[in-house]
Amino acid sequence: MGLLIILVICLSCVILLSLWRQSHGKRKLPPGPTPLPIVGNLLQLNNKNISKSLSRLAKEYGPVFTLYFGMKPTVVLYGYEAVKEALMDRGEEFSGRGPFPVLDRVAKGLGIVFSSGEIWKETRRFSLTVLRNMGMGKKTVEDRIQEEALCLIEELRKTNGAPCDPGLLLFCVPCNVICSIIFNNRFDYGDEKFQSLIKYFHENFALSATRWIQLYNSFPMLHYLPGSHHQLFKNVAAQIKFISEKVQEHQQSLDVNDPRDFIDYFLIKMEKEKHKEQSEFTMENLLITVWDVFSAGTDTTSTTITFGLLLLLKHPEIAAKAQEEIERVIGRHRSPCMQDRSRMPYTDAVIHEIQRYVDLVPNNVSHAVTRSIEFRGYHIPKGTEILPSLTSVLYDDKEFPNPEKFDPGHFLDASGNFKKSDYFMPFSTGKRACVGEGLARMELFLVLTTILQHFTLKSLVDPKDIDTTPVNKGFISVPPSYELCFVPI
């Protein structure tokens, strides 16, 4: 009985402390819905479509408001103006990385995606430089993507026009491109190790969208309970082991005068800085940085292509019009190249519209303010988590009329020329914009045009009956699984 009383008293203290902290914080932070003790505003959000909840709250509280995910306050930025002002105009102040506990446990403040401060700046700067350098050698990144796209075409031909789920095959393409950049080699699609690597990335991407992982990120103490986070940790450990083995192979054959790939460049940088008292270039940072590049460079691109094919199945008239342009500009006897894009405004618009409509990372990866600031009349303390709603930008109805409709016309002017938009932010914007944006753009254009150059996409059901609604739209938008036929042209 005495133990029960102690537990009740402790729980009461936690609730009272939570209420006081929230009340105290709300006097400084932007307005928002009243949070409940401990759970905050979690019960007021649709976990399967957080974007819809944010849209409703923005109508009530304006473009800058505060939510509590558990007991921690998060400032939401809603709409182009608020997102631009924070991430671009005041990019340095908003360049911190907000907590993402399930992956923070893995990254430990290292790498590019989940790091902050000096280690983030140094690693990001280095990675961008290396990726640029690797596009200027004898074998450019564009060459690698073109070769991989043709390998994909050969695999798709083997289906003989029979129904297939394209997800895993499409995953192979960006994964092999990243392998060639990081390891200087590609894998046969049937390679056992390669298939295992893909399986881990595929599972992690799906797991990160689940309600349990969202709950874990609000209450990291759930780590000690059974749950899907344990599978995610197991998968990541296997991936890191794979990367570590590759690094060891590179160490044995390294030529400092002739770097072959990303790992070689990093190892050379480590050697140059080994006498520095404090260097950001360590073995631990190398492993996490490679894992970051892999994760960011495979999941997002392959999912966008998978979603894109589903949208083209739903809208065969759009696919046919893009194929007419591909036939006219490229023909059938050479591979598409990036120079073609400027002469293919409709196809370019289709790919941009796929990215806009898919809205792959609806609420960005959370940011944090690097110091205490005043923003639009509110005080935001140092370290406060920031959630920039990319959905609110990509689905702005003034910039993109009827945004819920898949329409390449959103990126075409009255004369049919391609029309750029400052609201196009699928890769985020500012100092935390995706490092691999250039690579992803190339992959999307070259892979999608190559597929449409060689195949007609045939749906197994009436296009009117195809549902393109994501099965989950929490941290990421997960497309529904589907089958189609690749009919050779």
N, C-alpha and C positions, 0 to 999 in steps of 0.2 A: 504493500500500500504506500509506504514511504517513497519507493522508487517512482510510482505513478504520479505522486504529488510533485516530485522533483521534475519529472518530464513535462507535466502540465505547466509548471512555473517557467521552465526553460522555453517551451513553445510560446508561451504568452510574451516572454521577453523578446523573442525573435520577431513576433508579430508587431509588438509595440515599436521596436527599433526600426522595423521595415516601414511602418506607418510614419514614424518621425522623419526618417531619411527621405521618404518620398515627398512628404509635406514640405520639408526644408528645401529639397531640390527643386520642387515645382515653383517655388518663389523666384527662382533664377532662370530656369529653363523655359523654352517655349511652351505654350499651353498644350493640353491633350486630354484624352479621356481619363477619368479617375481610375487609378490602378487598385486592384485588390491586394491585400497582404500576401506576400510571398510569390504568388503567381503573376502579379502585375496585370497587364492587359491581355495575357495569352488567351483567355477564354472569350475575348471580344474579337479575336481574329479568326478568319477562315484559314486553317493550316494548309488546305489544299490549294488555296488561291489567295495568298496574302495580298497580292496586288489589288484585288477587288476590295478588300478591307481597307487598304490605304487610300484608295480612291474615295470611298465613302467618308473616311475620317478627314481627308483633305477638304472636302466640301464644307465640313463643319468647322475645322480649326485653321484652315488656310494652308499655304505651301510649306510652312515650317512648323512642325508640331512634335511633341514628345510622346513616346510609347515606352512602356516598361515590359521587357522580356524577362519575366521573373522579377528580380529586385534591381536590375540594372537599367538605368534610363538610356534610351536611344533616341537621338534627334533625327526625324525623317525629313528629307528634302523632296518635295513633290513639285514637278513641273520643270520645264526647261530653264526658266530664269533662275530659280533657286539652285538647281543642279549646276548650271554654268557659273553662277556667281561663286559658289563654294569650290568646285573642283577645278575650274579654269582660272577665274579672276583671283582667287585666294588659294591657289593650289597647294602652296607650301604648308599653310596652316591646316589644311584638310588632308594632308598626305600620310597621316598615320594609318596603321592597320588596326581595325577593330578586332576584338577577340572572336575566335572561331574554335571553341574549346576542343571539339573532336579532332580537328587537324592541328591545332596548336600543340597538342600532346605528341604529335608525330614530328612536326616541323621544328619545334623548340626554338622559335624565333629566328630560324635560319632560312636560306633560300631567297626567293623573290616574292612569292605571293603572300606569305603570312609573316613576313619580317617587317621591321620598322627601323627608323633611325639610320645610323651610319652603315650598318651591315646591309640594309635594304638598298641604300643609295649606291654603295660600292658594287654590290652583286648585280643590281639592275644595269648600271652603267657598263660594267664588264660584259654582261650577257648581250646587251644590245650591240656593242662593238663587235663581238665575236660573230653574232648572227649576220651583221652587215658584211664582215670580212668573208664569211663563207658563201656569200652571194656573188663574190667577185673572182672566184678561182676558176680553174680550168673546168670544173664540174659545178655549175651553179645550182642554186636551190631550184630554179625553174626547170632545169634539166631533170633533176631528181623527181620532181612532181610529175612531169610529162611521162617519164619512164614508168612511174608507179601507176599513173592513170591507165597506161596501156596494159600493164599487168592485171589491173582490175577488169579491163574489158575482156581479156582472155578468160578470166575466171567467170565472168558473167556469161560469156558464150557457152561455157560448159553446162549452163543450166538448160540449154536448148529450148529456151522460151517457156520452160515450165515454171509454175508458181514457186517463189522463194521469198524468204525473209531477208532483206538486204542489209540488215543492221550490222552483223558481224563482218561481212565482206567490206562494207564501207568503212568500218573501224580499222581495217588492215591498212588502208591507204595512208592516212595521216600518221599512224603509228610507225609505218615503215619509213616515211619521210623523216620523222623525228629520229628514228634509229640511224638513218644515214648521216644526219647532221651531228648526232651525239656520239655514235659508235663507229661511223664510217662503214657501215654495212647494212644491208637489208636482209630480210628473212623470207623464205618461201612461205606462202600462206598456210601451208600444212605443217610447218615446223612446230614441234611439240612445245618448245620453250616459248616461241612466239605466241602460240595459241593460249598458253597459260598467262602470259603477260597481258594479252588482250582481255582475257576473262577477268583478271583482277581489276583492270581499269573499268571495264563494263559494269562489274558488280559495284565498285566504289561509287561510280557515277549515279547508279540507281539508289544505292544506300543513302547517299548524301541528300536525296530528295525525300526520304521517309520522315514521317512524323516523329519517330523515335529519335532520330538524329537531331531534329529541330528541338525536341524537348531536352536532349542531352546538352545542346549548346546553351540552353537557358539554365540548366541545372547540372553542371559538370559532376556533382557528387553522385550522379547516377552511374558513374564509371564502374562502381563496385557491384552493380546489379547485372543480371543477365540481360542481353540485348544485342541488337544488330551492330553496335559499335565494336564489339569484340571481333566480329567477322571483318569489319573494315580494317581494324588494327592488324589482324592476321594477314590480310591481303597486302597492306602497305609493307609489312615486314618482309614478305616474299619479294615484293618489287625492289625494295632497298637491297636485299641480298643479291638479286639479279644484277642490279646496277654496280654493286660493290665488286662482284666478280669481273665485270667488264672493266672497271677501273684498274683492278689488279693486272689484267692482261695488258692494259695500256701502259702501266708503269714499267712493265718488263720490256716493251718495245718502243718506248718514247724516244723520239729524235727532236730535241729542243729547237733545231733549225728547220724542221719540216713538220709543223703540226697538221694532223690529219682531220681533226674534228673538235667538237666542243670540249670533250674531256681532255684532250691534249693541251688545248689552250689554257684550261684551268690548271692542269698540273704544272705547266710552265710558269704560270703566274704564282702558284704556290712556291715553286722553287726560288723565284726571284724575291719573294717576300719572307722566306723562311727565317731570316735573321731579324726581321722586324719584331719589336716587342709586342705589338698588337696588330695582327693581320686578320682581315676578314676572310682570307682565302685559306681555308682549312679543309681537311678531308671530310669532316662532318658537313660543312657547308656545301662542298662539291656534291655529295650524295643527295642532299635535300634539294639543291638547285636543279640537278638533273631530273629528280623526281617531279619537281614543280613544272619544268619545261615539258616533260612527258605528259603529265596530267592535263595541263592547260592546252597542250598542243594536239592532243588526240581526242579527248572526250568532246570538247566543244565543237570542233570542226566536223567530226563524224556524225554527231547528233544533228547538227545543222543540215548536213547533206541528206541524212535520213529523213528529217522533217521536210526538207525541200522536195524530195521525190514524192512524198505523200501529198504535198500541196499541188504538185504538177499532175498527179493522178486525179485529184479532185477537180482540177481546172485544165482538161486536155487541150482546150483552145489556146491557152497560154503556152503550154509546152510546144504545140504545133507551130505557133508564131515564132518562138525562140528557135526552133529547128529550121524554119525557113531562113532566118537570118544567119544561122550557123552554116547552112548549105551555101548561101550566097557569098559569104565572106571567107569561109575557110575551105568549104568543100568536104570531100570524104577521104582524101588521100594524104593529108598531112595532119600533124597534131596541132591543136590550138596552142597559141602562145600569148603572152601577156600583151604584146603589141596589138593583137586583134581586138582587145577590149574597147579601145577608143573608137573602133569602127562598128561596134556592136551595141548601140545604146539600149536596144530592147532587152537583150540577154543580160546586160549589165544591170538594168533596172529590175529584171526578174530576180537576180541574185540578191540585190539590195533589199527588195521587198520580202524575200524569204527570211533574211536576217531580221528585218524590222518586225515582221508578223510573228515569227517564232519567239522573239523576245526571250532568248535563251537563259539569261541570268537576270530575272525581272528586277531584283532589288540590289544588284551589284554585289560585290564582296564588301562587307562593311568597312568603312573608313573610321578614323578617329582624329580628333583635333590634336595637334602637336603642342599646343599651348592654350592657356585660357584666353578666350576671345569674346568680342562683342560681335554678334551677327544679326542683322536686321532688328536691332533693338533688344536682343536677348543676350544673356550671359551664358556662354557654354564653357564649362570648366575643362581644363586640360585632361586628355584621355577619354573624354565622352565619345561614345560610339555614334557614328553617323551612318544613316541608311539612305543613300541616294536612289530614288525610284527611277530606274531606267524605263520601266513601263510607261510612266507618266510623260516621258519624252518621246519614246517611239510610238506611242498611241495618242499623241496630241492631236485633237480633231481640227485645230486651226491649220497646222502644218500638213497633216495627212487627213483630208476629208474622208469621212466614213472609215475610220481606222480599223474597225473590226472586219473589214472586207479585204481579202487578199487581192491587191490591185497594183501591178507594176507601174500604172499611171502615176502613182505617188512620186515616182522618180523620173518622170518624163515631162517636158514642157509641151506647149501647144503644137510645136513643129516636130515632135517625136524625138527630140534630142535629149540626152541624159541630163538630168537636173540634180545637182548636189543639194544636200540639206545639212545644215548645222545640227539638226535634231537627230541625225543618224548616229547613234551612240551604242551600238551593240557591243563594242569593245570597251565601254566606259570612255572617259575622257580625262584630260589633265595628267598630272604626274603619275597617277596610278593606272593609266590606260594599259591595256594588255601588251606585254612585250612582244608577243608573237602576232600582232595584228597584221603586219605585212605578209607574213607567211600564210596566215589563215585566209587572207583575201586571195592570194595566188591559188591556194588549194581549192577554194570554193569555185573560182572561175574556171580553172583548168579541168578539175574533175567533173563538174556538172556539165560543162560544154562537151567534154569528151564522151560522157555517157549519152547525151542527147544526139551527138554526132553519129553514134553507132546503133542506138536502139530507140524503138518506140516503146513507151511505157504503157503497159496494158493492165488495167485494173480487173480484179476478180469480181467486183460488184459494180453496180451503177454508180458513176461518180457522184450523183446527187446523194447517195447513201453513205458516202465516206465521211467519217467524223474526224476532223483534224484537231479536236480539243485535246490539249495535253492531259495525260492521266494524272499528272501532278504538276503544280506550279507554285512550289514553295521556294526553296533556294534556287532551284533550276527548273526549267520547263522540260518535262519528260514526254516524248512523243508516244502515242499509242503504237503497239506492235501491229504489223500488217504484212501482207504478202502482195507481190506483183509479179508480172511476167516481163522480162526483158526480151522484146521481139527484135531480132536483127533487122536493120534497114537494108 
